[in-house]
Amino acid sequence: MLTFIVFFPVLGALAIAFLPRQQEQRAKQMAAVVATIVFVVSLAAFALFDRDASGFQFTEQIRWIRAGSAGFDIQYFLGVDGLGLVMVILTTFLFVLAVLISWNIDLRPKEYFAWMLVLETGVLGVFTSLDLILFFLFWEVELVPMYMLISIWGTGRKEYSAIKFVLYTIAGSALMLVGILVLAFSADPQSFDMTVLMEADIRDTLLPLPAIFFLIFAAFAIKLPVFPFHTWLPDAHTDAPTAVSVILAGVLLKMGGYGMIRICVSILPEVAKDYGVWLAAFAAISVIYGALVTLRQTDLKRLIAYSSVSHMGYVLLGIAAFGQVALTGAALQMFTHGTITGLLFVMVGLVYNRTHTRDIAVLRGLAHHMPVIATVMVIAGLASLGLPSMSGFVAEAMVFLGSVKAFAPATIFAVVGIVLTAGYILWMVERVFFGPKTEEWAELGDASSWWEHIPMAALVAVIIGVGVYPSAIVDVLDMGIEPIIARLG
């Protein structure tokens, strides 16, 4: 099942790539069908997931590269626990919506939708790989489609932003590869198998364990992103097309948090605990710095991009606290941020498509002309600032409750971040959508197309649904977090 989920998108991409040029408009229909099928199959996996069993499920393990003379092999090894399964659901869900909100793409649609599906395969591979080399290869797969999607279909300084994204990711990947190799060779038994490494005796044979930890951690810190490794994010978001911004904020950043939990904490728990206070400090700085810089933004997309830096600080704080509630809260924050920020970027995209500007100083009184878009934007804003009954509130509350005993000062700073979030979200909504009616925007139309309504309705439903009944996600996440907590002791 997991092999189908991971590789069906790339098969769809190949089918789209071979479409005749005169039929390239069919690419969007084919991409929608492929993404929907993968989402339905991932929902089936969620339904079939055994809530009473422990460990990884739906595993598929084949010896891939025989390297017995070196002491161990590289495997094609896929599997998911509660954490990985929720990330898979988030990914397949957002890719369906990303295809829909790209429905008006007319510039080289065949290549655009093919690259989108290749990107989906890369992300799904990261969330399902249980072999470190396989994980690394999937991690690298997302580089090419992201570069192409930003540099060709982006706006503004699109080539600069695409190159900056690639350089940051490659720098992190180089450090991660060194860390993975040293980790595998320092273990007894030597292996790239994550399930083996979680039980292996890992010693300071080639490098000190903290050095191995931070070599791998650096790649995830860049992707999350953690201050001061975040500077690629605002540029990439600003110049990327709307759907790519949704995927970037919705799932690509989560690869960093997922990697921290899956590899850094699960395989090197003692080192993670030893340096937990440093991680909490970086988390608090990211929350406050991200929120303060967000307050100064005048571009709608950059505002939401910098808010992501702040919100990902909550994820790092939850990871640093190393408790059941905090870690589950961090994982839930990844899921909720994916849906909430995804919705915010969708709404900014709709506003930009109509006004052709993202300058907050220019936009005013849009609610008079586009009440549906304004209403949904208000809902997304309230979810982002953590209003009760919405998913963001549950995730942030779990992070705060789980981390306050371990790192009270960092938690207080994080709570201050909530206040700042309320400030910039309410200021942005009031400035852009309310105020006197202006004739400049009198001809603007509201959301009217089905491919605009479906993403908005689906994301709002998930945000409120998880906010009202969080157990639907939290119970599954707990199944993935409990074994990690047991290893932390």
Secondary structure, DSSP 8 states (H G I E B T S, - for coil): -HHHHHHHHHHHHHHHHTS-GGGTTHHHHHHHHHHHHHHHHHHHHHHHS-TT--S-EEEEEEEEE--GGGT--EEEEEEE-HHHHHHHHHHHHHHHHHHHTTTT--SSHHHHHHHHHHHHHHHHHHHHB-BHHHHHHHHHHTHHHHHHHHHHH--SSHHHHHHHHHHHHHHHHHHHHHHHHHHHHHEES--SBHHHHTTSEE-SSSS-HHHHHHHHHHHHHHHTT-TTS-THHHHHHHHS-HHHHHHIIIIIHHHHHHHIIIIIIHHSHHHHHHTHHHHHHHHHHHHHHHHHHHHT--BHHHHHHHHHHHHHHHHHHHHHH-SHHHHHHHHHHHHHHHHHHHHHHHHHHHHHHHHS--BTTT---GGGT-HHHHHHHHHHHHHHTT-TTSHHHHHHHHHHHHHTTT-HHHHHHHHHHHHHHHHHHHHHHHHHH-SS--GGGTT-----SHHHHHHHHHHHHHHHHHHH-THHHHHHHHHHHHHHHHHH-
